[in-house]
Amino acid sequence: MKQLEERILRDGQVLSNTVLKVDSFLTHQVDVALMKEIGQVLSNFFKDAGITKVVTIEASGIAPALYVAEALEVPMVFAKKSKNITMTEGILTTEVYSFTKQLTSQVSIAEKFLSDSDRILIVDDFLANGQATMGLIDIIEQAGASVESIAIVIEKSFQNGRQRLEEAGHKVVSLARIASLENGRLEFAPADV
């Protein structure tokens, strides 16, 4: 997605050979117009896939997932990183390691929001090592639902996330693919959309 790549080049900050900071439009402050465009692009791509729900993990995946769900006219469900007092029964959980936060969290979705008839599109802000997405897949499979595809806003293609997900039999679609962040230089790989 050319508009997204241009925004990454303009406002993204390369912090290291593995970390790209995009907090001015995606992971802290959200550019609503850009998220709406992302939602439209992904919904056009998946319009004939029979998606019944969009699933993401809190927090930075919520904005793009919400706009994709709105454009597809389906509900959006997000996995919570901490169980609150209202989550009292029927909870699906798994552990997820965060590359950015360098910690493992238990994430949960109330099982009443997923069913074995659901066809899920997972949407997330970043794909690095694939562990967050694998955690979501685990929860979705616990519910008996099927993962139709995985849509990523920014993929760090120099890490093994895509390979891990594809080896597990999942289709991955990324709007922007970062080939390298070496020596402070950002280089793109061809995107899927």
C-alpha positions in Angstrom: 0.0 0.0 0.0 1.8 3.0 -1.3 0.2 5.5 1.0 1.3 3.5 4.1 4.8 3.1 2.8 5.1 6.8 2.2 3.8 7.5 5.8 6.3 5.0 7.2 9.2 6.7 5.3 8.0 10.2 6.4 7.1 9.6 10.1 8.6 6.2 11.1 11.8 6.1 13.2 14.3 3.3 12.9 15.4 2.7 16.5 17.6 -0.3 15.8 18.1 -3.1 13.3 14.9 -4.7 14.5 12.7 -1.9 15.8 10.6 0.6 13.8 8.7 3.3 15.8 5.4 4.4 14.2 3.8 5.9 17.2 2.8 9.1 15.5 0.2 7.3 13.3 -0.4 3.7 14.4 0.9 2.5 17.8 0.1 5.5 20.1 -1.5 8.3 18.2 -3.8 7.0 15.4 -4.3 8.6 12.0 -8.0 7.9 11.6 -8.0 8.7 7.8 -5.1 6.3 7.2 -6.8 3.6 9.3 -10.0 4.1 7.4 -8.1 3.7 4.1 -6.4 0.5 5.5 -9.8 -0.8 6.4 -11.1 -0.2 2.9 -8.1 -1.8 1.2 -8.2 -4.9 3.3 -12.0 -5.2 3.1 -11.8 -5.0 -0.7 -9.2 -7.8 -0.6 -11.2 -10.1 1.7 -14.8 -9.1 0.6 -15.4 -12.6 -1.0 -13.7 -14.7 1.8 -16.9 -15.1 3.9 -15.4 -13.4 6.9 -17.8 -13.4 9.9 -15.5 -11.7 12.5 -12.3 -9.8 12.7 -10.0 -10.7 15.6 -7.0 -8.8 17.0 -5.1 -8.4 20.2 -5.0 -5.2 22.3 -3.9 -2.5 22.0 -2.3 -1.3 18.7 -4.2 -3.8 16.6 -7.6 -2.4 17.6 -7.6 0.6 15.3 -6.9 -1.1 12.0 -9.0 -4.1 13.0 -12.0 -1.9 13.8 -11.9 -0.2 10.4 -11.5 -3.5 8.6 -14.5 -4.9 10.5 -16.6 -1.8 9.8 -15.8 -2.0 6.1 -16.6 -5.8 6.0 -19.7 -5.1 8.2 -18.8 -7.8 10.7 -18.1 -7.6 14.5 -14.5 -7.0 15.7 -13.3 -9.0 18.8 -10.0 -8.2 20.6 -8.1 -10.4 23.0 -7.5 -8.8 26.3 -4.1 -8.8 27.8 -5.3 -8.9 31.4 -8.5 -10.6 32.6 -10.8 -8.1 34.4 -13.4 -8.9 37.1 -16.3 -9.0 34.6 -14.7 -12.0 32.7 -16.0 -14.7 35.0 -16.9 -17.7 32.9 -16.2 -19.3 29.5 -12.8 -17.7 28.9 -10.4 -18.9 26.2 -6.8 -18.1 27.1 -3.3 -18.5 25.8 0.2 -17.1 26.5 1.7 -14.6 24.1 5.2 -13.2 24.0 5.5 -9.6 22.9 8.6 -8.8 20.8 8.2 -5.0 21.5 7.6 -5.3 25.3 9.9 -8.3 25.8 7.4 -10.1 28.1 4.9 -12.9 28.1 1.2 -12.1 28.7 -1.8 -14.2 29.2 -4.5 -13.1 26.6 -8.1 -13.9 26.7 -11.3 -13.8 24.7 -14.8 -14.7 26.2 -15.8 -17.9 24.3 -19.3 -16.5 23.7 -17.8 -14.1 21.1 -16.4 -17.0 18.9 -18.2 -20.0 17.6 -17.4 -23.0 15.4 -19.2 -21.4 12.5 -17.0 -18.3 12.5 -14.6 -17.6 9.7 -12.0 -15.3 11.2 -9.7 -12.7 9.7 -6.9 -11.8 12.1 -5.7 -8.2 11.8 -2.7 -6.8 13.6 -0.5 -3.8 13.4 2.9 -5.6 13.2 4.2 -9.0 12.3 7.7 -9.8 13.7 8.2 -13.3 15.1 4.5 -14.3 14.8 4.0 -15.2 18.4 1.1 -12.9 19.0 -0.7 -14.1 15.9 0.0 -17.8 16.9 -1.6 -17.0 20.3 -4.7 -15.6 18.6 -4.8 -18.7 16.3 -4.7 -20.9 19.4 -7.7 -19.1 21.0 -9.7 -19.2 17.7 -9.0 -22.9 17.4 -10.0 -23.5 21.0 -13.4 -22.0 20.0 -13.6 -24.3 16.9 -13.6 -21.4 14.6 -11.5 -21.2 11.4 -8.8 -18.7 10.6 -9.4 -17.7 7.0 -6.4 -15.3 6.7 -4.1 -13.0 8.6 -3.8 -9.3 7.6 -0.9 -7.3 8.8 -0.4 -3.5 8.5 3.5 -3.6 8.8 5.5 -6.8 8.4 9.1 -7.0 9.3 9.9 -9.6 6.6 13.5 -10.0 7.8 12.1 -11.8 10.9 10.5 -15.3 10.8 6.8 -14.5 11.6 5.5 -15.0 8.1 7.5 -18.2 7.7 6.2 -19.5 11.0 2.5 -18.7 10.1 2.8 -20.1 6.5 4.4 -23.3 7.8 1.4 -23.7 10.1 -0.8 -23.5 7.0 -2.0 -19.9 7.2 -2.2 -17.2 4.5 -0.6 -13.9 5.4 -1.3 -10.6 3.6 0.7 -7.5 4.5 0.2 -3.9 3.4 3.8 -2.9 4.0 6.8 -5.2 4.2 10.0 -4.0 5.7 13.0 -5.9 4.2 15.7 -4.3 6.4 16.3 -1.7 9.1 20.1 -2.2 8.9 22.2 0.8 9.8 19.2 3.1 10.3 18.1 2.6 6.7 14.6 1.4 6.0 14.1 -0.7 2.9 10.8 -2.2 1.7 10.1 -5.6 0.2 7.2 -6.0 -2.2 3.9 -5.9 -0.3 1.0 -8.3 -0.8 -1.6 -5.6 -1.4 
